[in-house]
């Protein structure tokens, strides 16, 4: 099943985002071997070269490493994974806040709505 990519940025960058989300959601665990390029290309309905480009960039950034004969693996550096998670969360929060500001919500209204929605979804936890 192909992934639904948008036209706002190159597909390889969107793949990096998807792969990073898998990593920080622990679907891909630290030190774990990731699926081969061709398998990922089929899964996401993209050209293998696009997947290769995304994985190469992730490797250059230190999120992946290659073992010559056995494939690519997720970094074992849990602190680095946490920093990547925090950076992605900061980006999402910034986008969200800007959208709420565009709707005319102030800080207090936004906090109230967030608290209310959190309770609806997760109770008082």
Backbone torsions as a table, in degrees:
resi	resn	phi	psi	omega
1	UNK	NA	126.6	-177.9
2	UNK	-75.8	149.0	177.7
3	UNK	-83.3	150.3	-178.9
4	UNK	-91.8	92.4	179.0
5	UNK	-85.1	155.1	178.2
6	UNK	-106.2	175.3	-177.4
7	UNK	-96.2	8.8	-173.9
8	UNK	-81.7	-22.1	178.4
9	UNK	-151.2	163.3	-179.4
10	UNK	-58.0	147.4	-177.0
11	UNK	-60.6	-38.0	-178.4
12	UNK	-62.7	-34.4	177.0
13	UNK	-69.9	-36.5	176.6
14	UNK	-67.3	-36.2	175.6
15	UNK	-63.3	-42.4	178.0
16	UNK	-57.7	-42.9	179.5
17	UNK	-62.2	-46.2	179.5
18	UNK	-61.1	-45.7	-178.6
19	UNK	-65.7	-39.5	177.3
20	UNK	-64.2	-38.6	177.7
21	UNK	-64.6	-38.4	175.4
22	UNK	-61.6	-40.2	-178.6
23	UNK	-66.2	-49.1	-175.7
24	UNK	-77.3	-18.6	174.4
25	UNK	-87.4	2.3	178.2
26	UNK	66.7	20.8	170.5
27	UNK	-74.4	-31.9	168.9
28	UNK	-112.5	116.7	-174.3
29	UNK	-94.9	154.3	178.4
30	UNK	-53.2	131.6	178.5
31	UNK	81.3	-4.9	-176.8
32	UNK	-82.8	145.3	175.7
33	UNK	-74.6	135.7	177.6
34	UNK	-93.8	161.6	178.8
35	UNK	-61.1	154.4	178.6
36	UNK	-64.2	158.4	-178.1
37	UNK	-52.6	-49.4	-175.9
38	UNK	-63.4	-38.2	178.0
39	UNK	-64.8	-43.5	177.6
40	UNK	-65.1	-38.5	178.9
41	UNK	-61.2	-42.8	178.3
42	UNK	-66.9	-45.3	-178.6
43	UNK	-58.2	-40.4	-176.0
44	UNK	-99.3	-1.1	176.4
45	UNK	66.2	39.4	-179.7
46	UNK	-128.4	169.0	177.7
47	UNK	-67.7	138.9	177.1
48	UNK	-55.3	-32.0	178.2
49	UNK	-63.8	-32.9	178.5
50	UNK	-68.0	-43.7	177.0
51	UNK	-62.8	-44.6	179.6
52	UNK	-57.9	-42.2	180.0
53	UNK	-63.1	-43.3	179.1
54	UNK	-63.0	-46.5	-177.8
55	UNK	-67.8	-36.4	177.5
56	UNK	-62.5	-44.1	178.4
57	UNK	-63.9	-41.4	178.6
58	UNK	-63.0	-35.6	177.2
59	UNK	-67.4	-42.1	178.3
60	UNK	-62.8	-30.6	179.8
61	UNK	-84.5	-4.9	176.4
62	UNK	89.6	8.4	179.0
63	UNK	-81.6	-26.3	179.7
64	UNK	-127.3	160.7	169.6
65	UNK	-143.3	155.1	-177.9
66	UNK	-109.2	134.9	168.3
67	UNK	-105.0	121.5	-168.9
68	UNK	-36.6	-53.5	-172.1
69	UNK	-101.6	-6.3	-173.8
70	UNK	-119.6	-5.0	174.7
71	UNK	115.0	-164.6	-178.1
72	UNK	-100.5	147.2	-178.5
73	UNK	-132.7	153.8	174.5
74	UNK	-73.9	142.2	176.4
75	UNK	-54.9	151.3	176.5
76	UNK	-95.7	2.0	-178.5
77	UNK	-81.2	90.7	-177.3
78	UNK	-61.1	-34.7	179.2
79	UNK	-64.6	-40.8	178.1
80	UNK	-65.0	-42.3	177.4
81	UNK	-60.5	-41.0	178.7
82	UNK	-63.4	-41.5	178.6
83	UNK	-64.4	-39.5	176.8
84	UNK	-62.9	-44.4	177.6
85	UNK	-58.2	-46.6	-179.8
86	UNK	-62.7	-39.9	178.8
87	UNK	-65.2	-42.4	178.6
88	UNK	-66.0	-42.8	178.1
89	UNK	-60.8	-42.8	178.4
90	UNK	-60.1	-41.7	178.5
91	UNK	-62.7	-47.0	180.0
92	UNK	-62.4	-42.3	-179.3
93	UNK	-64.9	-41.8	178.2
94	UNK	-60.9	-45.0	178.1
95	UNK	-61.7	-44.3	-179.5
96	UNK	-61.9	-48.1	-179.5
97	UNK	-60.4	-42.8	178.9
98	UNK	-62.2	-38.2	177.5
99	UNK	-66.8	-39.5	179.5
100	UNK	-68.4	-38.1	175.6
101	UNK	-62.6	-39.2	178.6
102	UNK	-64.3	-27.2	176.4
103	UNK	-81.2	-7.7	177.3
104	UNK	94.1	9.2	178.5
105	UNK	-77.1	140.9	172.9
106	UNK	-95.7	177.5	-175.5
107	UNK	-57.8	-45.4	-177.6
108	UNK	-64.4	-42.8	178.2
109	UNK	-63.5	-42.3	179.4
110	UNK	-63.7	-46.3	178.4
111	UNK	-59.1	-42.3	179.7
112	UNK	-63.6	-44.9	179.4
113	UNK	-65.2	-40.4	177.9
114	UNK	-62.9	-45.6	179.4
115	UNK	-61.8	-44.9	179.8
116	UNK	-61.9	-47.4	-179.2
117	UNK	-65.9	-39.1	178.3
118	UNK	-59.9	-44.8	179.3
119	UNK	-63.0	-40.1	178.4
120	UNK	-61.7	-41.1	-175.2
121	UNK	-85.5	-34.0	-170.5
122	UNK	-131.5	7.7	-176.4
123	UNK	70.5	-150.4	-178.1
124	UNK	-91.2	13.9	-177.6
125	UNK	-79.3	NA	NA
